[in-house]
Amino acid sequence: MLNSTDAFKPEVNRGFIWKVSLIAGLAGILYGYDMGIIAAALVYVRGSFSLSTRMEEVVVSVVLVGAMLGAVLGGTIADRIGRRATLVWGGSIFIVGSILAPLSPNVATLILARGILGLAIGFTSVTAPVYVSELAPPQSRGMLIGLYQFALTVGIALSDLTGYLLAGQQAWRLMFGIGALPAIVFLFMVLTVPESPRWLFAQGRLVDAESVLKTYTNETGARLLLEDIRVSMLTKMERRWSALWSPAVRGALFIAVGFTVLQQVTGINTIIYYGPRIFALAGITSNKNAIFATLLVAIVNVLATVIALVLVDRAGRKPLLYAGVSGMTISLFVLSYAFHHQARLESSLGLVATACLMVYIVCFAFSMGPIAWILVSEVFPLRVRGRGVAAATLGSGTSNFLVSITFLSLIKTAGTSLTFAIYGVFCIVTLLFVRFVVPETKGRELESISATTVIAP
């Protein structure tokens, strides 16, 4: 197969690529905001609707049920009607959910609105990284896909900032409603960009595919990239989910689903969803102060993600994973130790917990956070990429749901110390998975990556 990066590096229209990446970034902001806003809003929703512990977990976790459904539907739709059209649907659904949530007269309506927002998250989280990966040049693909995760962290920080600023008024309805603004901007911008050239080629629309390529590379580069796509498309686009279990694909499926599951069971979203509750357990009793501490963690998350954007295409994926997951492991076990000796630490527990969570979030932000979605977008062959990313998103959503629906109950039954120790053990499992399963994909063409993940029958 002709590899365009080996023989020739096409000139790239950076303006167009950054525009596409900005759209994916807005999708990430929406994901982060609608996932993260529940941390602050729940403090006041709990009182407004007199929620039990189990109902709190349901309000938090129902968005993940919607995300799983959206991932399955979004993967199918992305392969059938295109990446751009799927993003249009996702933006529209975001707007509906963002308007319904603040108008909720009861908890049942709020749960429905959160489920709708989850559906939109599923659509866009499947499609946005794939869309960018199919347009980005190999030498900067990791950074551009990583911008999605960076934007997600920005969305989380914005949700925590909104929660902090509105905490005094206890305005949880406005917290939800503000999410409609980026959704409207996202939908408008998606309508201004073309379809993925790889998807167009797969539909037999060669002229359209070449036309899109020429908007961000020169004529020679477009021909070389078209040849790469042509060779990769010697087999037709698969419409069957069972194709993911074929020998040519199941290696990629194991890598993608396994890694996204591990990304969740190492505990990241317990901090995103329940940050104020964790800080309350550590002795920070003021709701506003607990939300502020969660905001500080979110800001650190944003800043640390920049490290990944700068280094992921230079140092590679695996070195960042080794460093980041090791730091996550240490911080979780120190946090577990601190909660186990809570009586001895007394007033300093809040500071220890804040420091541990800061270290944890820094290490996650430059490793597992962005690299999970980079790998997912890279390892699958084109003919099943939409469904492959959907399967990985489904695995991520399922494990995220299980973690979020059990966190408060696990704290009650097993204790805070053991709960964080369990997440630390999963970090050790992740290190082994990175060592023996995850491939290094730095600087490689998408077609060559998928060719090396084949498992023999």
QUIKA-V733398 format. One record per helix or strand. SS is the DSSP state (h for helix, s for strand). FROM is the first residue (numbers start at 1). TO is the last residue. If there is no record, write none. Layout:
<<SS & FROM & TO> <SS & FROM & TO>>
//
This chain:
<<h & 4 & 7> <s & 12 & 12> <h & 14 & 48> <h & 53 & 81> <h & 83 & 102> <h & 107 & 133> <h & 138 & 165> <h & 172 & 177> <h & 179 & 190> <h & 197 & 202> <h & 206 & 213> <s & 217 & 217> <h & 219 & 232> <h & 241 & 245> <h & 250 & 265> <h & 268 & 281> <h & 287 & 311> <h & 317 & 340> <h & 342 & 365> <h & 368 & 379> <h & 382 & 414> <h & 416 & 436> <h & 446 & 451>>
//
